[in-house]
Every structure is written in structure tokens, then in C-alpha cells.
Amino acid sequence: MGEAGLFQICYEGDLTVEVSEALKRLGARPNFDQSWEVSMPRRRAATILRYLRMKIGGDARLMVAALDPRRSRDYVLVRHSLTPGADYSELHGALERLGWVLELPFDATFIVETDDRTDAQTLGAALTELCPDEALMVAGIAPDFAWCTADLGSFAPGAIAVGSLARVRTI
């Protein structure tokens, strides 16, 4: 769980100067639409989230997840863009068939608990075919993830999120 210290950060909402500066201080590198990768050995997702949480805007949602490139990973993080007017129903249907979609307060970011051991790159290529704008990020993640929303002030480290949110999300 985060032993290598490589984390994926996903943000939904208006990106503020404060968030951008905080990400820069962490050394985060952009790798998708409002998504960054950061290397922080000996850290947990919740620790990084606590730091960034103080900076997010009123409508924002933030997730931090420890990346796990192994095929034995239990979770897949899927993030698509939000192209106005695009129909993502085919992609969302595929995510539901892939496994349990955890119920999270995000519009374009999903965590799927799956037994499918296809590597993330191959899985991403297949799912991209179902994405209307072909803008999709797929990564294997460890059970070390945390998320929060600014408006609800909620915070859920992975162990709690998995235990309390392991319901199928209707998307």
C-alpha cells in the first residue's frame, strides 16, 4: 500500500491558484485532465489528502490513491474527461461489468474493485474504445486511497471508504 510512494491525485471542480501552488510544492506532475502523479515515499494517501484538502474550492472533490502497477491489484482507478454533450453510458456500463464500482461523489472519477487481472494499459486501451472523446486514464491502485469534498467536508481514507462505500454505484 503505497510502499513505492507513487500516488495519483484527481481533482474535480474549479482549479484554484492555491491548489495549483500546493501541487507544485509537492512536486506533482500533470498526467491527465486535472490529474497529477506525485512521488512521496513513506507517505499515505490520507496524509497527502489532508495537506491538499485545506486548499480546495467550495465545489471541489479530491482523491489521492497509491498506484499499484501489479496485476494482482484489487482496484482500478478510471477517470474520463467531461466533454459537454458526450454520452458516457457505454463506458459506464463496461465499468459496472468489470466489477464493483465504489460509490464516490465524483462525476468522472471511478474506483472499481475487480478480479480482472488484465494489466492497466491493456484495460485502458479497451475502455478508451468505449469513451466518446477517447480521453481516458486507467491505473491500478492499492487499497490506500482517500477522498474528500469541500461542500460536505467529508473525508474517507481507503480502509473506511472500502468498508462503508463498497456498494454498486448506479452510473
Residue, then its C-alpha position, 0 to 999 in steps of 0.5 A: m500500500g503505497e510502499a513505492g510512494l507513487f500516488q495519483i491525485c484527481y481533482e474535480g471542480d474549479l482549479t484554484v491558484e492555491v491548489s495549483e501552488a500546493l501541487k507544485r510544492l509537492g512536486a506533482r506532475p500533470n498526467f491527465d485532465q486535472s490529474w497529477e502523479v506525485s512521488m512521496p515515499r513513506r507517505r499515505a494517501a490520507t496524509i497527502l489528502r489532508y495537506l491538499r484538502m485545506k486548499i480546495g474550492g467550495d465545489a471541489r472533490l479530491m482523491v489521492a490513491a497509491l498506484d499499484p502497477r501489479r496485476s494482482r491489484d484489487y482496484v482500478l482507478v478510471r477517470h474520463s474527461l467531461t466533454p459537454g454533450a458526450d454520452y458516457s453510458e457505454l463506458h459506464g456500463a463496461l465499468e459496472r461489468l468489470g466489477w464493483v464500482l465504489e460509490l464516490p461523489f465524483d462525476a468522472t472519477f471511478i474506483v472499481e474493485t475487480d478480479d480482472r487481472t488484465d494489466a492497466q494499459t491493456l484495460g485502458a486501451a479497451l475502455t478508451e474504445l468505449c469513451p466518446d472523446e477517447a480521453l481516458m486514464v486507467a491505473g491500478i491502485a492499492p487499497d490506500f486511497a482517500w477522498c474528500t469534498a469541500d461542500l460536505g467536508s467529508f473525508a474517507p481514507g481507503a480502509i473506511a471508504v472500502g468498508s462503508l462505500a463498497r456498494v454498486r454505484t448506479i452510473 
